[in-house]
Each structure stands twice: as C-alpha cells, then as structure tokens.
Amino acid sequence: VPLGVFNLRGALFTDFGTVWDEGGSPRLWTQPGNGPRRLEDLRLSFGTGIRTAVYFLLIKVDAAWRTDLVSTSKPRWHFSIGPEF
C-alpha cells in the first residue's frame, strides 16, 4: 500500500498454524462453559509494518501481536533489511 510520503509503503499481515504434542490430536479451540471460543492448538498472529527503500536496501519495521481470540499480546517489534519473501 503506497503511503505517498518519503517512498514509504505499508504492510498488513497475518500468520497461523497448529502445534500439538506428539501422539495427541490437535484441539484447535476450546469453549469453557458459555464463554467465548479460545484458540488452543491453533496459533494466530497479525500485524502491520512500514517499508522503505534506501538506495538498494529495503528496510522493514513491523509490529506483530499474538491472539487467542479472547486476548491479545503486547506488540513484538521486528526490524529487517532485505527483500520480501
């Protein structure tokens, strides 16, 4: 998403996957009583970031949050130099 300022671009992203013990079956979520569904073995994160090119280097700064659909973690910051994958 071009932002139009200083060659900055924006990014939105999400990532998810499953994790469970060997020999067990994955439980994607749990729902205790009448409460909201909470992710169990399914991991989910989302984030936003900015990108800019300085000469031939692509510089990226991202903030990402983990969630279980009930609560959200504090942001985790990522700084990297290089191309998108």
C-alpha positions in Angstrom: 0.0 0.0 0.0 1.8 3.2 -1.1 1.6 5.9 1.5 2.9 8.7 -0.7 5.5 10.0 1.8 9.3 9.5 1.6 8.8 6.4 -0.5 7.1 4.6 2.4 4.8 1.6 1.9 2.5 -0.1 4.4 2.0 -3.7 5.1 -0.7 -5.8 6.8 -0.2 -9.5 7.5 -1.5 -12.5 9.4 0.0 -15.9 10.2 -1.4 -19.1 11.7 -0.5 -22.7 12.2 -1.1 -25.6 14.6 1.1 -27.0 17.4 0.4 -30.1 19.4 2.1 -32.9 21.4 3.4 -36.0 19.7 0.8 -38.8 19.8 -2.0 -36.4 20.5 -4.7 -34.9 18.4 -4.9 -31.2 17.8 -7.6 -29.2 19.6 -8.0 -26.1 17.5 -10.0 -24.2 20.2 -11.8 -24.7 23.5 -15.0 -23.1 24.7 -15.3 -23.3 28.5 -19.0 -23.2 29.5 -20.9 -20.5 27.7 -17.7 -18.4 27.4 -16.1 -17.3 24.1 -14.1 -19.7 22.0 -10.4 -19.5 22.8 -7.7 -20.9 20.5 -5.9 -23.9 21.9 -3.5 -25.7 19.5 -4.1 -23.2 16.7 -1.7 -20.2 16.8 -2.7 -16.9 15.3 -0.9 -13.6 14.9 -1.4 -10.4 12.9 0.5 -7.2 12.4 1.3 -4.1 10.4 4.5 -2.5 9.2 6.2 0.0 7.0 8.7 -0.4 4.2 11.1 2.0 2.5 14.0 1.7 0.0 17.2 3.4 0.8 19.4 3.1 -2.3 19.3 -0.6 -3.0 18.3 -1.7 0.6 14.7 -2.5 1.6 14.2 -1.5 5.2 11.2 -3.0 7.1 9.8 -2.3 10.5 6.9 -4.5 11.7 4.8 -4.8 14.8 3.0 -8.2 15.4 0.6 -9.4 18.1 -0.4 -12.9 19.1 -4.1 -13.6 19.9 -6.2 -16.5 21.1 -9.4 -14.6 20.0 -10.0 -13.6 23.6 -6.9 -11.6 24.5 -4.0 -10.1 22.5 -0.3 -9.9 23.5 1.9 -6.9 23.7 3.4 -6.0 20.3 6.6 -7.7 19.2 8.7 -5.5 17.1 10.7 -6.8 14.1 13.4 -4.8 12.1 14.9 -6.3 9.0 16.8 -5.4 5.9 16.3 -7.3 2.6 13.7 -8.4 0.1 10.2 -9.6 0.9 9.9 -13.4 0.8 
